[in-house]
Amino acid sequence: MEYNENNLIITKDLKKTYKDNGVYVNAINGIDITINSGEFTAIVGPSGSGKTTFFNLISGLDSLTYGKVWLNSKLISDMSGKELSDFRRDNIGFVFQAYNLIPVLTVEENIEYIMLLQGVGKKERHKKVLNILREVGLEGMRNRVPTKLSGGQQQRVAIARAMVSEPSLILADEPTANLDSKTGTELLNMMRRLNETTGMTFLFSTHDKMIMEKARRVITLKDGLIEKDEIKA
């Protein structure tokens, strides 16, 4: 597969079939798609449309039944075990609906965790944490634990953790679902700004109309297929 230098993700005939109580269910039915570097894109669709499965396949969190996935010019659908785990650690940042912070760790310790796994030195980790805390509006909170933060602040920490090691791709699964609309809007505006200033690619799985409105591209899934792919002017 030849990559255009702007291509970040390419899928070819992507399929995933599950067996549920003896019945085969086609969660993804053959998706061909290209996501370019720097996109701010929403994957939308009703429950059961395949959004979560699609996210899991393009990130290597789940194995595909058929097809191929390239990320950063690497054929990740052929990877497994430690190779895939290391590649995912270094190339993808995850933001979850439930924040997924480690409750016994401070803000700084949560944010630096991926860098620790990457073997980044203590001084460099500390410097990067301070920089990203400024970016996400949490200066002075590095020693707090998650229980001392609001939901919006916890999600900011999660976004900082996802971005601090400068991965190529941020996958955000319903990042505003547990937040009030004002906090959700602030966070989304922050992510859009970070997307514009860093060039990092943001891919959302969402039901949130606000994210759909802010996204520059909206891909609608239905029954495991792309129903619509809209790029905004």
Backbone as JSON, one array per atom type, in Angstrom:
{
  "sequence": "MEYNENNLIITKDLKKTYKDNGVYVNAINGIDITINSGEFTAIVGPSGSGKTTFFNLISGLDSLTYGKVWLNSKLISDMSGKELSDFRRDNIGFVFQAYNLIPVLTVEENIEYIMLLQGVGKKERHKKVLNILREVGLEGMRNRVPTKLSGGQQQRVAIARAMVSEPSLILADEPTANLDSKTGTELLNMMRRLNETTGMTFLFSTHDKMIMEKARRVITLKDGLIEKDEIKA",
  "N": [[0.84, -1.2, 0.0], [0.66, 2.14, -0.95], [1.42, 5.19, 0.54], [0.1, 8.44, 0.69], [1.73, 11.37, 1.75], [0.14, 12.9, 3.41], [-1.74, 11.2, 4.41], [-3.1, 9.62, 7.25], [-4.66, 7.53, 8.4], [-5.67, 4.61, 6.77], [-8.16, 2.46, 5.65], [-9.02, -0.69, 4.25], [-11.58, -2.48, 2.92], [-12.66, -3.15, 5.45], [-13.73, -5.36, 7.91], [-15.73, -6.76, 10.52], [-16.86, -9.44, 12.33], [-18.97, -10.74, 14.78], [-19.74, -13.42, 17.05], [-22.73, -14.09, 18.48], [-24.47, -15.66, 20.84], [-24.49, -17.93, 19.19], [-25.19, -16.85, 16.79], [-24.09, -15.11, 13.93], [-22.95, -11.81, 13.81], [-22.63, -8.97, 11.88], [-20.65, -6.45, 12.54], [-19.03, -4.48, 11.4], [-19.05, -3.83, 8.01], [-17.42, -3.67, 5.75], [-15.54, -1.34, 5.25], [-14.06, 1.29, 3.55], [-11.83, 3.79, 3.92], [-10.16, 6.97, 4.22], [-8.31, 8.87, 6.45], [-6.91, 11.97, 6.95], [-3.85, 13.56, 8.09], [-4.14, 15.94, 10.71], [-6.87, 16.27, 10.69], [-10.14, 17.04, 12.08], [-12.43, 15.28, 13.07], [-15.67, 13.76, 13.2], [-17.13, 10.67, 14.02], [-20.21, 9.38, 13.57], [-23.53, 8.12, 14.36], [-26.33, 5.91, 14.96], [-26.87, 3.94, 18.0], [-25.3, 0.77, 17.84], [-24.46, 1.08, 15.27], [-21.82, 0.7, 14.66], [-19.76, 2.34, 15.49], [-18.07, 2.23, 17.85], [-16.85, -0.25, 17.47], [-15.48, 0.26, 15.07], [-13.64, 2.22, 15.97], [-12.17, 0.61, 17.73], [-11.01, -1.18, 15.96], [-9.39, 0.39, 14.23], [-7.55, 1.26, 16.0], [-6.3, -0.96, 16.87], [-7.2, -2.22, 19.14], [-9.0, -4.2, 18.95], [-9.27, -7.23, 17.09], [-9.5, -7.58, 13.55], [-11.87, -9.11, 11.28], [-11.6, -9.29, 8.56], [-9.77, -7.6, 5.98], [-7.73, -4.57, 5.92], [-5.71, -2.31, 7.88], [-4.0, 0.69, 7.92], [-1.84, 2.77, 9.75], [-0.13, 5.73, 10.14], [1.5, 4.94, 8.03], [2.1, 2.34, 8.64], [1.26, -1.09, 8.61], [-0.98, -1.92, 10.66], [-2.85, -3.87, 11.07], [-1.61, -6.25, 10.69], [-0.02, -6.52, 12.84], [0.72, -7.74, 16.18], [0.51, -8.54, 19.7], [3.31, -7.43, 21.62], [4.49, -5.7, 19.75], [2.3, -4.39, 18.56], [1.15, -3.24, 20.84], [3.21, -1.49, 21.71], [3.35, 0.18, 19.47], [0.81, 1.36, 19.48], [0.9, 2.69, 21.94], [2.81, 4.68, 21.36], [1.75, 6.11, 19.26], [-0.98, 6.72, 19.43], [-3.33, 8.59, 21.26], [-5.71, 8.28, 23.83], [-8.98, 9.36, 24.72], [-11.47, 9.02, 27.03], [-15.0, 8.52, 27.73], [-15.48, 8.17, 30.47], [-13.29, 9.27, 31.68], [-11.16, 7.74, 32.97], [-8.96, 8.08, 34.7], [-6.24, 7.39, 36.98], [-7.04, 6.84, 40.2], [-5.43, 6.99, 42.54], [-3.21, 8.39, 41.84], [-1.57, 11.55, 41.33], [-2.47, 14.53, 39.44], [-0.23, 15.25, 37.84], [1.15, 12.77, 37.85], [-0.7, 11.11, 36.59], [-0.77, 12.27, 34.03], [1.86, 11.98, 33.14], [2.16, 9.29, 32.83], [2.14, 7.68, 30.43], [4.47, 8.61, 29.21], [6.3, 7.71, 31.05], [6.17, 4.96, 30.6], [7.28, 5.02, 28.11], [9.89, 5.53, 28.63], [10.84, 8.11, 29.0], [12.86, 10.64, 30.44], [12.9, 11.91, 33.88], [13.12, 14.77, 34.26], [12.45, 15.75, 31.71], [9.87, 14.73, 31.47], [8.55, 16.14, 33.52], [8.81, 18.78, 32.62], [7.3, 18.66, 30.25], [4.79, 18.02, 31.27], [4.16, 20.35, 32.77], [4.0, 22.19, 30.67], [1.83, 21.19, 29.14], [-0.21, 21.36, 30.99], [-0.55, 24.1, 31.19], [-1.51, 24.54, 28.62], [-4.02, 23.28, 28.7], [-5.34, 24.68, 30.64], [-4.96, 24.16, 33.4], [-3.06, 25.01, 35.23], [-1.11, 24.9, 38.18], [-2.42, 22.81, 39.37], [-1.17, 20.36, 39.51], [-0.54, 18.66, 41.62], [-2.87, 17.71, 42.66], [-5.32, 15.15, 43.35], [-7.53, 13.04, 41.36], [-10.11, 12.94, 42.62], [-10.38, 15.41, 43.75], [-11.04, 17.11, 41.77], [-13.25, 18.69, 39.39], [-15.67, 17.23, 37.07], [-15.21, 18.3, 34.51], [-12.6, 19.24, 34.8], [-11.26, 16.83, 35.28], [-11.59, 15.64, 32.78], [-10.08, 17.36, 31.25], [-7.56, 16.74, 32.24], [-7.42, 14.13, 31.28], [-7.35, 14.64, 28.54], [-4.97, 16.05, 28.4], [-3.19, 14.01, 29.18], [-3.52, 12.29, 27.0], [-2.4, 13.81, 24.96], [0.19, 14.6, 25.67], [2.5, 13.17, 25.0], [2.69, 13.64, 22.37], [1.3, 12.14, 20.23], [0.32, 10.85, 16.97], [-2.38, 10.66, 16.58], [-5.46, 11.39, 18.17], [-7.92, 9.65, 19.75], [-11.15, 10.09, 20.64], [-13.66, 9.05, 22.61], [-16.91, 9.67, 22.96], [-16.36, 12.14, 24.5], [-17.61, 14.28, 25.78], [-19.84, 13.38, 27.05], [-20.39, 13.01, 29.81], [-20.52, 15.53, 30.81], [-21.72, 18.85, 31.63], [-23.42, 21.14, 29.38], [-22.11, 23.64, 29.08], [-19.5, 23.18, 30.09], [-18.78, 21.12, 28.38], [-18.78, 22.48, 25.91], [-16.68, 24.31, 26.33], [-14.52, 22.52, 26.6], [-14.53, 21.3, 24.1], [-14.0, 23.47, 22.41], [-11.43, 23.98, 23.32], [-10.09, 21.64, 22.49], [-10.37, 21.89, 19.73], [-8.84, 24.18, 19.33], [-6.31, 23.23, 20.14], [-5.96, 21.28, 18.21], [-5.67, 22.91, 15.96], [-3.34, 24.33, 16.6], [-1.36, 22.42, 17.1], [-1.54, 20.56, 15.09], [-2.26, 17.96, 15.49], [-4.22, 15.05, 14.92], [-7.65, 14.69, 15.47], [-10.13, 12.39, 16.26], [-13.42, 11.69, 16.74], [-15.82, 9.66, 18.41], [-19.21, 9.82, 18.62], [-22.42, 11.0, 19.9], [-23.05, 13.55, 20.24], [-24.41, 16.55, 19.28], [-23.18, 19.01, 19.3], [-20.45, 18.43, 18.96], [-20.57, 17.39, 16.39], [-21.27, 19.7, 15.01], [-18.99, 21.29, 15.38], [-17.01, 19.77, 14.21], [-14.88, 19.32, 11.36], [-15.28, 17.45, 9.51], [-17.75, 15.0, 9.02], [-18.55, 11.73, 9.52], [-20.92, 9.38, 8.86], [-22.09, 6.4, 10.19], [-23.94, 3.46, 9.48], [-25.41, 0.43, 10.21], [-22.87, -0.77, 10.12], [-21.65, 0.27, 7.89], [-20.45, 3.02, 5.82], [-22.65, 5.57, 5.65], [-22.81, 8.25, 5.03], [-20.48, 10.82, 4.18], [-19.33, 13.71, 5.02], [-17.6, 16.58, 4.22], [-16.87, 19.66, 5.53], [-17.09, 23.04, 4.4]],
  "CA": [[0.0, 0.0, 0.0], [1.43, 3.38, -1.0], [0.85, 6.24, 1.36], [0.3, 9.86, 0.47], [2.34, 11.88, 2.98], [-0.89, 13.48, 4.26], [-2.62, 10.15, 4.93], [-2.79, 9.1, 8.58], [-5.33, 6.23, 8.52], [-6.34, 4.05, 5.59], [-8.74, 1.12, 5.83], [-9.45, -1.33, 3.01], [-12.54, -3.58, 3.08], [-12.61, -3.47, 6.87], [-14.9, -6.14, 8.35], [-15.67, -7.41, 11.83], [-18.02, -10.29, 12.61], [-19.02, -11.33, 16.12], [-20.68, -14.52, 17.25], [-23.55, -13.77, 19.64], [-25.42, -16.76, 21.07], [-24.52, -18.81, 18.03], [-25.58, -16.11, 15.59], [-23.05, -14.2, 13.47], [-23.38, -10.42, 13.68], [-21.67, -8.16, 11.13], [-20.58, -5.13, 13.16], [-18.46, -3.63, 10.36], [-19.41, -4.59, 6.81], [-16.56, -3.42, 4.59], [-15.33, 0.12, 5.22], [-12.88, 1.86, 2.91], [-11.79, 5.2, 4.3], [-8.87, 7.62, 4.47], [-8.29, 10.02, 7.36], [-5.64, 12.66, 6.75], [-3.25, 14.23, 9.25], [-4.68, 17.25, 11.05], [-8.33, 16.33, 10.64], [-10.95, 17.16, 13.29], [-13.5, 14.52, 12.42], [-16.61, 13.04, 14.06], [-17.77, 9.45, 13.55], [-21.53, 9.42, 14.21], [-24.47, 7.08, 13.95], [-27.12, 5.39, 16.08], [-26.31, 2.8, 18.74], [-25.28, -0.42, 17.0], [-24.04, 1.4, 13.89], [-20.45, 0.24, 14.46], [-18.78, 3.38, 15.84], [-17.09, 1.74, 18.82], [-16.08, -1.32, 16.82], [-14.58, 0.91, 14.12], [-12.56, 2.79, 16.77], [-11.35, -0.47, 18.27], [-10.26, -1.81, 14.87], [-8.35, 1.27, 13.7], [-6.53, 1.46, 17.04], [-5.7, -2.24, 17.21], [-7.73, -2.74, 20.4], [-9.75, -5.41, 18.6], [-8.78, -7.82, 15.84], [-10.5, -7.55, 12.49], [-12.19, -10.38, 10.64], [-11.1, -9.22, 7.19], [-9.39, -6.26, 5.55], [-6.43, -4.05, 6.36], [-5.66, -0.98, 8.48], [-2.69, 1.34, 8.0], [-1.76, 3.99, 10.56], [1.23, 6.27, 10.01], [2.15, 4.14, 6.99], [2.36, 1.0, 9.15], [0.12, -2.01, 8.49], [-1.18, -2.37, 12.04], [-3.71, -5.06, 11.1], [-0.74, -7.43, 10.7], [0.74, -6.53, 14.09], [0.1, -8.35, 17.34], [1.32, -8.6, 20.9], [4.08, -6.28, 22.1], [4.7, -4.76, 18.65], [1.09, -3.58, 18.44], [1.01, -2.47, 22.08], [4.18, -0.39, 21.68], [2.97, 1.11, 18.41], [-0.37, 2.09, 19.96], [1.39, 3.59, 23.01], [3.6, 5.78, 20.82], [1.09, 6.79, 18.14], [-2.39, 7.03, 19.66], [-3.78, 9.03, 22.58], [-7.12, 7.95, 24.03], [-9.8, 10.13, 25.65], [-12.66, 8.2, 27.26], [-16.17, 9.15, 28.34], [-15.4, 8.07, 31.93], [-12.0, 9.87, 32.06], [-10.17, 6.66, 33.16], [-7.77, 8.5, 35.44], [-5.88, 6.48, 38.06], [-7.45, 7.67, 41.35], [-4.41, 7.16, 43.59], [-2.12, 9.2, 41.3], [-1.83, 12.98, 41.16], [-2.64, 15.01, 38.07], [1.04, 15.1, 37.13], [1.46, 11.35, 37.68], [-1.6, 10.58, 35.56], [-0.39, 12.79, 32.72], [3.19, 11.51, 32.72], [2.19, 7.83, 32.87], [2.54, 7.13, 29.13], [5.88, 8.95, 29.0], [7.05, 6.8, 31.92], [6.25, 3.7, 29.86], [8.15, 5.24, 26.95], [11.26, 5.71, 29.08], [11.24, 9.52, 29.0], [13.49, 11.0, 31.71], [12.07, 12.63, 34.85], [13.12, 16.22, 34.01], [11.71, 15.99, 30.48], [8.46, 14.47, 31.78], [8.05, 17.26, 34.33], [8.71, 19.95, 31.74], [6.17, 18.48, 29.33], [3.55, 18.1, 32.05], [3.89, 21.77, 33.06], [3.59, 22.84, 29.41], [0.49, 20.76, 28.72], [-1.17, 21.89, 31.97], [-0.85, 25.46, 30.74], [-2.33, 24.45, 27.4], [-5.4, 22.86, 29.0], [-5.92, 25.54, 31.66], [-4.92, 23.53, 34.73], [-1.85, 25.4, 35.94], [-1.21, 24.9, 39.64], [-3.2, 21.66, 39.86], [-0.46, 19.12, 39.21], [-0.44, 17.79, 42.79], [-4.19, 17.26, 43.09], [-5.78, 13.82, 42.9], [-8.76, 13.19, 40.58], [-11.31, 13.18, 43.43], [-10.41, 16.83, 44.11], [-11.28, 17.85, 40.53], [-14.57, 18.57, 38.79], [-15.69, 16.37, 35.89], [-14.55, 18.98, 33.4], [-11.15, 19.26, 35.07], [-10.76, 15.48, 35.07], [-11.5, 15.38, 31.34], [-8.92, 18.12, 30.78], [-6.39, 15.92, 32.58], [-7.42, 13.01, 30.34], [-6.92, 15.17, 27.24], [-3.53, 16.34, 28.55], [-2.5, 12.71, 29.17], [-3.56, 11.77, 25.64], [-1.64, 14.63, 24.04], [1.49, 15.05, 26.16], [3.61, 12.5, 24.3], [2.59, 14.1, 20.98], [0.96, 11.08, 19.28], [-0.22, 11.32, 15.69], [-3.84, 10.55, 16.57], [-6.23, 11.38, 19.4], [-9.23, 9.02, 19.61], [-11.99, 10.57, 21.74], [-14.92, 8.29, 22.61], [-17.94, 10.4, 23.72], [-15.63, 12.86, 25.55], [-18.44, 15.29, 26.45], [-21.1, 12.74, 27.47], [-20.63, 13.14, 31.25], [-20.3, 16.93, 31.17], [-22.8, 19.79, 31.29], [-23.21, 21.7, 28.04], [-21.13, 24.73, 29.13], [-18.18, 22.57, 30.22], [-18.53, 20.4, 27.13], [-18.43, 23.47, 24.88], [-15.33, 24.81, 26.63], [-13.55, 21.47, 26.29], [-14.49, 21.1, 22.66], [-13.27, 24.62, 21.85], [-10.02, 23.79, 23.65], [-9.55, 20.6, 21.61], [-10.29, 22.46, 18.38], [-7.67, 25.08, 19.33], [-5.11, 22.4, 20.18], [-5.87, 20.67, 16.89], [-5.18, 23.92, 15.02], [-1.99, 24.79, 16.93], [-0.4, 21.32, 17.11], [-1.67, 19.72, 13.89], [-2.66, 16.61, 15.87], [-5.49, 14.6, 14.37], [-8.67, 14.31, 16.45], [-11.22, 11.58, 15.73], [-14.41, 11.53, 17.79], [-17.0, 8.8, 18.29], [-20.09, 10.67, 19.41], [-23.83, 11.33, 19.61], [-23.19, 14.95, 20.64], [-24.61, 17.44, 18.12], [-22.2, 20.09, 19.38], [-19.22, 17.94, 18.34], [-20.85, 17.3, 14.95], [-21.24, 21.06, 14.46], [-17.63, 21.8, 15.41], [-16.14, 18.94, 13.39], [-14.7, 19.74, 9.97], [-15.74, 16.32, 8.69], [-18.67, 14.14, 9.76], [-18.73, 10.43, 8.85], [-22.08, 8.72, 9.46], [-22.15, 4.96, 10.02], [-25.23, 2.78, 9.66], [-25.29, -1.01, 9.98], [-21.5, -1.14, 9.84], [-21.21, 0.85, 6.61], [-20.5, 4.48, 5.75], [-23.87, 6.06, 4.99], [-22.55, 9.6, 4.53], [-19.18, 11.37, 4.51], [-19.49, 15.15, 4.72], [-16.5, 17.48, 4.54], [-17.44, 21.01, 5.58], [-16.29, 24.1, 3.74]],
  "C": [[0.87, 1.25, 0.0], [0.68, 4.49, -0.29], [1.12, 7.59, 0.74], [0.83, 10.43, 1.79], [1.33, 12.51, 3.92], [-1.8, 12.43, 4.9], [-2.16, 9.7, 6.31], [-3.38, 7.7, 8.76], [-5.89, 5.85, 7.16], [-6.9, 2.68, 5.98], [-9.19, 0.61, 4.46], [-10.33, -2.53, 3.35], [-12.57, -4.09, 4.52], [-13.89, -4.18, 7.31], [-14.66, -6.73, 9.73], [-16.98, -8.15, 12.07], [-17.89, -10.87, 14.01], [-19.97, -12.52, 16.11], [-21.42, -14.26, 18.56], [-24.64, -14.82, 19.8], [-25.6, -17.64, 19.84], [-24.89, -18.14, 16.73], [-24.45, -15.14, 15.21], [-23.63, -12.81, 13.24], [-22.28, -9.64, 12.96], [-21.65, -6.74, 11.7], [-20.02, -4.09, 12.2], [-18.5, -4.44, 9.06], [-18.56, -4.35, 5.58], [-16.35, -1.94, 4.38], [-13.99, 0.45, 4.56], [-12.86, 3.35, 3.25], [-10.35, 5.68, 4.45], [-9.08, 8.81, 5.38], [-6.92, 10.67, 7.23], [-5.13, 13.31, 8.04], [-3.88, 15.6, 9.45], [-6.19, 17.36, 11.01], [-8.93, 16.48, 12.04], [-12.31, 16.59, 12.91], [-14.35, 13.77, 13.44], [-17.14, 11.81, 13.32], [-19.1, 9.34, 14.29], [-22.4, 8.3, 13.69], [-25.21, 6.56, 15.16], [-26.39, 4.27, 16.82], [-26.4, 1.55, 17.87], [-24.82, -0.17, 15.58], [-22.62, 0.95, 13.6], [-19.38, 1.21, 14.86], [-17.68, 2.85, 16.75], [-16.22, 0.65, 18.21], [-15.07, -0.73, 15.84], [-13.38, 1.52, 14.85], [-11.61, 1.7, 17.24], [-10.49, -1.13, 17.19], [-9.12, -0.91, 14.38], [-7.25, 1.54, 14.73], [-5.85, 0.16, 17.45], [-6.14, -2.79, 18.55], [-8.55, -4.01, 20.18], [-9.2, -5.93, 17.28], [-9.88, -7.82, 14.79], [-10.71, -8.94, 11.91], [-11.61, -10.44, 9.24], [-10.72, -7.77, 6.89], [-8.04, -5.84, 6.11], [-6.59, -2.64, 6.92], [-4.22, -0.49, 8.49], [-2.82, 2.57, 8.89], [-0.32, 4.47, 10.51], [2.09, 5.41, 9.1], [2.5, 2.72, 7.44], [1.1, 0.14, 9.06], [-0.15, -2.61, 9.86], [-2.07, -3.61, 12.12], [-2.89, -6.35, 11.03], [0.09, -7.53, 11.98], [-0.01, -7.29, 15.17], [1.03, -8.25, 18.53], [2.04, -7.31, 21.22], [4.31, -5.24, 20.99], [3.5, -3.82, 18.52], [0.9, -2.69, 19.67], [1.95, -1.27, 22.1], [3.81, 0.65, 20.63], [1.8, 1.98, 18.85], [0.04, 3.11, 21.02], [2.04, 4.84, 22.43], [2.86, 6.61, 19.78], [-0.34, 7.23, 18.37], [-2.61, 7.48, 21.1], [-5.27, 8.8, 22.69], [-7.77, 8.89, 25.05], [-11.13, 9.4, 25.78], [-13.78, 9.0, 27.91], [-16.04, 9.22, 29.87], [-14.05, 8.53, 32.48], [-10.88, 8.84, 32.23], [-8.86, 7.13, 33.77], [-7.51, 7.48, 36.55], [-6.07, 7.24, 39.38], [-6.38, 7.91, 42.4], [-3.23, 8.01, 43.11], [-2.53, 10.67, 41.21], [-2.06, 13.3, 39.68], [-1.36, 14.81, 37.27], [1.36, 13.64, 36.86], [0.56, 10.69, 36.64], [-1.14, 11.01, 34.17], [0.92, 12.18, 32.23], [3.24, 9.99, 32.53], [2.67, 7.21, 31.56], [4.03, 7.41, 28.87], [6.78, 8.07, 29.86], [7.24, 5.46, 31.22], [7.19, 3.81, 28.66], [9.61, 5.43, 27.33], [11.76, 7.13, 29.04], [11.77, 9.88, 30.39], [12.62, 11.9, 32.57], [11.99, 14.13, 34.56], [12.31, 16.56, 32.77], [10.21, 15.76, 30.7], [7.85, 15.66, 32.52], [7.84, 18.51, 33.48], [7.49, 19.84, 30.82], [4.83, 18.55, 30.06], [3.19, 19.55, 32.34], [3.4, 22.5, 31.81], [2.17, 22.47, 29.03], [-0.56, 21.24, 29.71], [-1.52, 23.34, 31.65], [-1.79, 25.44, 29.55], [-3.79, 24.14, 27.72], [-6.02, 23.63, 30.16], [-5.96, 24.96, 33.05], [-3.63, 23.85, 35.48], [-2.08, 25.39, 37.44], [-1.96, 23.72, 40.22], [-2.47, 20.34, 39.75], [-0.41, 18.15, 40.38], [-1.8, 17.33, 43.32], [-4.45, 15.83, 42.62], [-7.13, 13.99, 42.22], [-10.01, 13.5, 41.39], [-11.45, 14.64, 43.85], [-10.66, 17.72, 42.88], [-12.73, 17.69, 40.1], [-14.5, 17.62, 37.59], [-14.98, 17.0, 34.71], [-13.05, 19.03, 33.57], [-10.55, 17.88, 34.85], [-10.63, 15.17, 33.57], [-10.36, 16.18, 30.72], [-7.62, 17.36, 31.07], [-6.28, 14.75, 31.6], [-6.94, 13.45, 28.95], [-5.42, 15.48, 27.28], [-2.73, 15.05, 28.5], [-2.44, 12.15, 27.76], [-2.59, 12.51, 24.72], [-0.17, 14.82, 24.4], [2.67, 14.4, 25.44], [3.57, 12.74, 22.79], [2.36, 12.94, 20.0], [0.4, 11.67, 17.99], [-1.73, 11.46, 15.74], [-4.39, 10.59, 17.98], [-7.59, 10.76, 19.09], [-10.05, 9.38, 20.85], [-13.36, 9.91, 21.64], [-15.92, 8.98, 23.54], [-17.31, 11.26, 24.83], [-16.46, 13.88, 26.32], [-19.67, 14.69, 27.12], [-21.41, 12.94, 28.95], [-20.51, 14.57, 31.75], [-21.53, 17.77, 30.87], [-22.43, 20.51, 30.0], [-22.16, 22.81, 28.03], [-19.71, 24.15, 29.2], [-17.81, 21.82, 28.95], [-18.11, 21.33, 26.0], [-17.02, 24.0, 25.08], [-14.26, 23.78, 26.25], [-13.41, 21.27, 24.79], [-13.75, 22.24, 21.96], [-11.77, 24.49, 22.12], [-9.39, 22.74, 22.72], [-9.42, 21.11, 20.18], [-9.07, 23.39, 18.26], [-6.38, 24.28, 19.31], [-4.89, 21.68, 18.85], [-5.24, 21.66, 15.89], [-3.72, 24.3, 15.31], [-0.95, 23.67, 16.85], [-0.42, 20.49, 15.83], [-2.02, 18.28, 14.2], [-4.04, 16.28, 15.31], [-6.42, 14.17, 15.49], [-9.79, 13.56, 15.74], [-12.16, 11.26, 16.88], [-15.42, 10.45, 17.42], [-18.05, 9.44, 19.18], [-21.55, 10.65, 18.95], [-24.06, 12.83, 19.79], [-23.28, 15.86, 19.41], [-23.61, 18.58, 18.11], [-20.88, 19.67, 18.72], [-19.41, 17.85, 16.83], [-20.77, 18.68, 14.3], [-19.83, 21.62, 14.38], [-16.67, 21.03, 14.49], [-16.03, 19.5, 11.97], [-15.14, 18.66, 8.99], [-16.61, 15.43, 9.57], [-18.92, 12.88, 8.94], [-19.84, 9.69, 9.58], [-22.05, 7.23, 9.13], [-23.58, 4.47, 10.23], [-25.06, 1.32, 9.28], [-23.89, -1.42, 9.52], [-20.94, -0.65, 8.51], [-21.23, 2.37, 6.69], [-21.74, 4.89, 4.97], [-23.64, 7.42, 4.35], [-21.17, 10.06, 5.0], [-19.16, 12.82, 4.06], [-18.26, 15.93, 5.17], [-17.02, 18.9, 4.44], [-16.5, 22.01, 4.93], [-15.52, 24.89, 4.79]]
}
